[in-house]
Amino acid sequence: MINYNRFVLDNGLRVLVHEDNSTPMAVINVLYDVGARDENPEKTGFAHLFEHLMFGGSINIPEYDEPLQMAGGENNAYTTNDLTNYYCQLPAENIETAFWLESDRMVSLAFSKKSLNVQRKVVCEEFKEHYINKPYGDAWHKMRELAYKVHPYKWMTIGQDLKHVEDAQLDDVKKFFFKYYRPSNAILVVAGNVKTDEVKELAEKWFGSIEAGEKYERAVPQEPRQIEARQLIVKADVPLDALYKTWHMPARLDDGYHAADLITEILGGGGSSRLFQGLVKEKRMFSNIECYHFGSTDKGLLVIEGKLVKGTDMKAAEAAIEEELNKIKAQLIKEEELQKVKNKTESLIAFEDITVMSRAASLAYYELLGDADLINQELSKYNDVTVEQVQQYSNEIFAAENSNVLYYYSKN
């Protein structure tokens, strides 16, 4: 059970406090309710660009890292299609330094052409290194465009087109900041060796006077139900043929999400999983194969991807995957097999909850989903999944008309 206190400032900033006096440290986590799905289709990659810009100096603080390091702290951030999260950890007695830094960034960045040019260059290099020049680097750009026709999940967090970031102007950047990086669109979690009363005082002092901003109302077009299978063939200079298959799956708060998550574990969760045992170990068709999903807030994708052993026929490899899927669709799995993946999931949740930083991020995320207390309900939702539900959702998700396939052939 993870305990927390919650209050809301007059400007709409939601604050959660998780007290843990077993550690000398404190964590400040600021989550902004903006991700790649909120971008203009003509100006993608901005949420990720902002993650970089937020470390380039704010209105009163030219260098973010230096004062934090002097206070014994460390920090980082990440962007997804659904959110942007900033976090720092430092000795609890120096916590006010983190309040000062994060509030100044929320007041306003130090918008400058120099900072934009520097960070734009960094992001463009990242785009080239990981998505253009890297083997299979474009696979997910192509797969997302194949699987999504309407929803903005059709582009990756890095952006749909390198040109969008290259062409980013200071005015675009300012508009993005003042639309999304406002108290009314943010969640502050303070965790560790802290007291709620102290956090209330500091939150009011450092964040209370920041203008609320206009509450962002999301109006993302939802993906219609897929009614026909889609395929794409790619040939590139890569070492091995690769196969990517995806299916649309329930959204994060939908019935069926937890069953779908367990299905990915049954099929692809490590060396004892069905796909690894059947297609890597026994049939030796794949050198590696994985089954996973992205944990998307809106309806996401369940993925099976693998590199083929040289000389393996692509269609035969795909047929072998379908054979495994037909088994989980046709026959109820054994209770022992389901319990095994539930136990693994329970240990993963417990392991995640060990660090105060992870607990802070989880509380922020569940608050974003609508109820921070969901953090204490996750395990029971997994335990409630039945073998019948595994079969039911396997049949729904792995329907032929719901599939997208990328055949990635090696030219070599």
C-alpha positions in Angstrom: 0.0 0.0 0.0 1.5 3.4 -1.0 0.1 6.2 1.1 0.0 9.8 -0.1 -1.7 13.1 0.7 -3.2 15.3 -2.1 -4.1 19.0 -2.4 -4.6 21.4 -5.2 -3.3 25.0 -5.4 -5.6 27.9 -6.4 -3.9 27.9 -9.9 -4.9 24.3 -10.5 -1.5 22.6 -9.8 -2.2 19.2 -8.3 0.2 18.2 -5.6 0.8 14.8 -4.1 3.0 14.0 -1.1 4.4 10.6 -0.3 6.1 10.5 3.1 8.9 8.0 3.5 11.3 8.7 6.4 13.4 5.5 5.7 15.4 7.5 3.2 17.5 10.7 3.7 16.5 11.7 0.1 13.6 13.6 -1.5 12.3 13.4 -5.0 10.4 16.1 -6.9 8.6 14.9 -9.9 6.8 17.3 -12.3 4.5 15.7 -14.9 3.1 17.8 -17.7 0.0 16.5 -19.4 1.4 16.8 -22.9 3.0 14.3 -25.2 3.6 13.7 -28.9 -0.2 13.0 -29.4 -0.9 16.7 -28.6 1.3 18.1 -31.4 0.2 19.8 -34.6 0.7 17.2 -37.4 2.7 19.8 -39.3 5.0 20.5 -36.3 5.8 17.2 -34.6 8.6 16.4 -32.3 7.9 19.5 -30.2 7.2 17.7 -26.9 10.5 15.9 -27.1 12.3 19.1 -28.2 10.9 20.7 -25.1 12.3 18.1 -22.8 15.7 19.3 -24.1 14.9 23.0 -23.9 13.8 22.7 -20.3 17.4 22.1 -19.3 18.7 25.1 -21.3 18.0 27.8 -18.6 14.9 29.5 -17.3 13.9 33.1 -16.7 16.1 33.6 -13.6 18.4 30.6 -13.7 20.9 30.5 -16.6 22.1 26.9 -15.9 19.7 24.3 -14.5 22.1 21.5 -13.6 24.7 23.5 -11.6 22.7 24.6 -8.5 21.1 21.2 -8.4 24.5 19.4 -8.4 25.8 21.8 -5.7 22.8 20.7 -3.6 23.8 17.1 -4.1 21.1 16.4 -6.6 20.6 14.7 -9.9 17.9 15.0 -12.5 16.5 13.7 -15.7 13.4 13.7 -17.9 11.5 11.7 -20.5 8.8 12.3 -23.1 6.3 9.7 -24.4 3.4 10.0 -26.8 1.2 10.7 -23.8 3.2 12.8 -21.3 6.4 14.7 -20.4 8.0 13.9 -17.0 10.8 15.8 -15.2 12.3 14.5 -12.0 15.1 15.2 -9.6 16.4 13.6 -6.4 18.5 15.3 -3.7 19.1 15.2 0.0 15.8 16.1 1.8 17.4 19.0 3.7 18.1 20.7 0.3 14.6 20.2 -1.1 13.9 23.9 -1.5 16.5 24.1 -4.2 14.4 21.7 -6.3 11.3 23.8 -5.7 13.1 26.9 -6.8 14.4 25.3 -9.9 11.2 23.6 -11.0 9.0 26.6 -10.3 11.3 28.9 -12.3 11.1 26.6 -15.3 7.3 26.6 -15.0 7.2 30.4 -14.8 9.0 30.7 -18.1 12.0 29.4 -20.0 14.8 31.7 -21.0 13.7 31.7 -24.7 16.7 32.4 -26.8 17.7 31.7 -30.4 21.0 30.3 -29.1 19.3 27.8 -26.7 16.9 26.7 -29.5 19.7 26.3 -32.0 21.7 24.2 -29.6 18.8 21.9 -28.6 17.4 21.7 -32.1 20.8 20.5 -33.3 21.0 17.9 -30.5 17.5 16.5 -31.3 18.2 16.5 -35.1 21.4 14.5 -34.4 19.4 12.1 -32.2 16.9 11.7 -35.0 19.6 10.9 -37.6 21.5 8.5 -35.3 18.6 6.4 -34.0 16.0 6.6 -36.7 17.7 7.3 -40.1 21.2 5.8 -39.9 20.6 2.9 -37.5 19.6 -0.5 -39.0 15.9 -1.0 -38.6 15.7 2.6 -37.3 12.8 3.5 -39.5 10.7 0.4 -38.7 8.5 2.1 -36.1 8.0 5.2 -38.2 6.6 2.9 -40.9 4.7 0.7 -38.6 3.0 3.5 -36.8 1.9 5.1 -40.1 0.6 1.6 -41.2 -1.3 0.9 -37.9 -2.8 4.4 -37.3 -4.7 6.4 -39.9 -6.3 9.1 -37.6 -4.8 9.0 -34.1 -1.6 11.0 -33.6 0.1 7.9 -32.3 0.9 7.6 -36.0 4.1 9.5 -35.3 6.8 8.7 -32.9 7.9 11.0 -29.9 11.0 12.1 -31.8 8.6 13.5 -34.5 7.2 12.4 -37.9 9.7 14.3 -40.0 13.2 15.6 -39.2 12.2 18.8 -41.1 9.6 19.7 -38.4 12.3 20.1 -35.7 14.8 21.7 -38.2 12.2 24.3 -39.0 11.1 25.0 -35.4 11.0 28.8 -34.8 11.2 30.6 -31.4 7.6 31.8 -31.8 6.4 28.2 -32.2 8.3 27.2 -29.1 6.9 30.0 -27.0 3.3 29.1 -28.0 3.9 25.5 -27.2 5.3 26.3 -23.8 2.5 28.7 -22.7 -0.2 26.3 -23.9 1.0 23.2 -22.1 3.5 24.0 -19.4 1.1 25.6 -17.0 0.1 24.8 -13.4 -3.4 23.7 -14.5 -1.8 21.2 -16.8 0.8 19.9 -14.4 1.1 17.4 -11.5 3.7 17.9 -8.8 4.7 14.9 -6.7 7.0 15.2 -3.7 8.2 12.0 -2.1 10.8 10.8 0.4 11.9 12.2 3.8 9.4 15.1 3.7 6.3 16.2 5.7 3.1 17.2 4.0 2.8 20.5 5.9 6.3 21.5 4.8 5.5 20.6 1.2 2.3 22.6 1.3 4.2 25.7 2.5 6.9 25.3 -0.2 4.4 24.6 -2.9 2.5 27.8 -2.1 5.7 29.8 -1.8 7.2 28.7 -5.1 4.3 27.6 -7.3 1.3 29.4 -5.9 1.8 32.7 -7.7 2.4 31.2 -11.2 -0.5 32.0 -13.5 -2.8 29.0 -14.0 -2.9 29.3 -17.8 -5.9 28.2 -19.8 -6.8 24.5 -19.0 -5.9 22.4 -22.0 -8.8 20.4 -23.2 -7.6 17.4 -25.2 -9.5 16.7 -28.4 -7.5 13.9 -30.0 -9.2 12.1 -32.9 -9.7 8.5 -31.9 -8.7 5.7 -34.2 -11.6 3.9 -35.8 -11.9 0.1 -35.4 -9.6 -1.6 -38.0 -11.5 -3.7 -40.4 -8.9 -5.1 -42.8 -5.4 -6.5 -42.4 -2.6 -4.2 -43.6 0.9 -5.1 -44.8 4.0 -3.3 -45.9 7.3 -4.6 -47.5 10.6 -2.8 -46.8 14.0 -3.7 -48.2 17.1 -2.2 -46.6 20.8 -2.7 -45.8 20.3 -4.6 -42.6 22.0 -7.8 -41.4 18.9 -10.0 -41.1 15.3 -10.2 -42.2 12.9 -8.9 -39.5 9.2 -9.3 -39.0 7.0 -6.8 -37.1 3.4 -7.6 -36.3 1.0 -5.4 -34.4 -2.6 -5.4 -33.3 -4.7 -2.7 -31.7 -5.4 -3.4 -28.0 -7.5 -1.8 -25.2 -6.6 1.6 -23.8 -5.0 2.0 -20.4 -8.2 2.4 -18.5 -10.3 -0.1 -20.6 -11.5 -3.5 -19.5 -9.0 -5.9 -21.1 -5.9 -3.9 -20.6 -4.5 -6.0 -17.8 -5.4 -9.2 -19.6 -3.6 -8.0 -22.7 -0.6 -7.2 -20.6 -0.5 -10.7 -19.3 -1.0 -12.1 -22.8 2.3 -10.4 -23.8 4.0 -12.1 -20.9 2.6 -15.5 -21.8 3.8 -15.1 -25.4 7.0 -13.2 -25.1 8.1 -12.6 -21.5 11.5 -14.1 -21.5 13.1 -17.5 -22.1 10.2 -19.6 -20.8 7.6 -17.8 -22.9 5.7 -19.6 -25.7 7.2 -17.7 -28.6 10.8 -18.1 -27.4 10.4 -21.8 -26.6 8.6 -22.6 -29.8 10.2 -20.4 -32.4 13.7 -19.7 -31.1 14.6 -22.8 -29.1 12.7 -25.6 -30.9 12.0 -24.5 -34.5 15.1 -22.2 -34.7 13.4 -19.8 -37.1 14.1 -16.6 -35.1 17.3 -15.5 -33.5 15.2 -13.5 -31.0 11.5 -12.7 -30.7 9.6 -10.4 -28.3 6.0 -9.7 -27.5 5.2 -6.5 -25.7 3.0 -3.3 -25.8 3.6 0.4 -25.2 1.3 1.0 -22.2 -0.4 3.7 -24.2 -3.1 5.9 -22.5 -5.3 5.6 -25.6 -5.8 2.4 -27.5 -2.3 1.1 -28.1 -0.5 -1.6 -30.0 0.4 -5.1 -29.0 3.6 -6.1 -30.8 5.4 -9.2 -31.8 8.8 -8.6 -33.5 11.7 -10.8 -34.2 14.9 -11.2 -36.3 14.8 -14.3 -38.5 17.6 -16.8 -38.6 19.4 -16.5 -42.0 17.8 -18.7 -44.6 14.4 -18.8 -42.9 11.5 -18.0 -45.2 9.5 -14.9 -44.1 6.1 -16.4 -44.8 7.0 -19.6 -42.9 8.1 -17.6 -39.9 4.9 -15.6 -39.9 2.9 -18.8 -40.2 4.7 -20.2 -37.2 3.7 -17.1 -35.1 0.1 -17.5 -36.3 0.2 -21.1 -35.2 1.2 -20.0 -31.6 -1.5 -17.4 -31.6 -4.1 -19.9 -32.8 -3.2 -22.1 -29.8 -3.9 -19.3 -27.2 -7.1 -18.4 -29.1 -8.4 -22.0 -29.3 -7.4 -23.5 -26.0 -7.8 -22.2 -22.4 -4.3 -21.8 -20.9 -3.6 -23.7 -17.7 -4.1 -21.9 -14.4 -0.5 -22.6 -13.5 0.8 -20.8 -16.6 -1.4 -17.8 -15.9 -0.4 -17.8 -12.2 3.3 -17.8 -13.2 3.0 -14.6 -15.2 0.9 -13.0 -12.5 3.6 -13.8 -10.0 6.2 -12.3 -12.3 4.1 -9.2 -12.7 3.6 -8.9 -8.9 7.4 -9.1 -8.4 7.9 -6.4 -11.1 5.4 -4.1 -9.4 7.1 -4.7 -6.0 10.6 -4.1 -7.5 9.4 -0.9 -9.1 8.0 0.3 -5.8 11.3 -0.1 -4.0 12.7 3.3 -5.1 11.1 6.5 -4.0 11.8 8.0 -7.4 9.7 5.2 -9.1 6.9 5.6 -6.6 6.8 9.4 -7.3 6.6 8.8 -11.0 3.9 6.2 -10.6 1.8 8.5 -8.4 2.0 11.3 -10.9 1.0 8.9 -13.8 -2.0 7.5 -12.0 -3.1 11.0 -11.0 -2.9 11.8 -14.7 -5.1 8.9 -15.5 -7.7 10.3 -13.1 -7.1 8.7 -9.7 -3.7 8.4 -7.9 -5.2 5.6 -5.8 -5.1 3.4 -8.9 -1.5 2.7 -7.8 -2.9 0.6 -5.0 -5.4 -1.3 -7.2 -3.1 -2.5 -10.0 -2.1 -5.8 -8.5 -5.7 -6.8 -7.7 -6.6 -6.0 -11.4 -4.0 -8.4 -12.6 -5.0 -11.1 -10.1 -8.6 -10.8 -11.2 -7.8 -11.8 -14.8 -9.1 -15.3 -15.6 -8.0 -17.9 -18.1 -11.3 -17.3 -19.9 -10.5 -13.6 -20.2 -7.0 -14.5 -21.6 -8.8 -16.5 -24.3 -11.5 -13.9 -24.9 -9.0 -11.0 -25.4 -6.6 -13.1 -27.4 -9.5 -13.8 -29.9 -10.4 -10.1 -30.0 -6.9 -8.7 -30.3 -5.4 -11.3 -32.7 -8.3 -11.1 -35.2 -6.9 -11.1 -38.7 -8.6 -7.8 -39.7 -6.9 -6.1 -36.7 -3.4 -6.9 -37.8 -0.6 -4.8 -39.3 2.5 -6.5 -40.7 5.9 -5.0 -41.7 8.1 -7.4 -43.6 11.6 -6.0 -43.3 13.9 -7.7 -45.8 17.7 -7.6 -45.8 19.2 -6.6 -49.2 22.3 -8.6 -48.3 
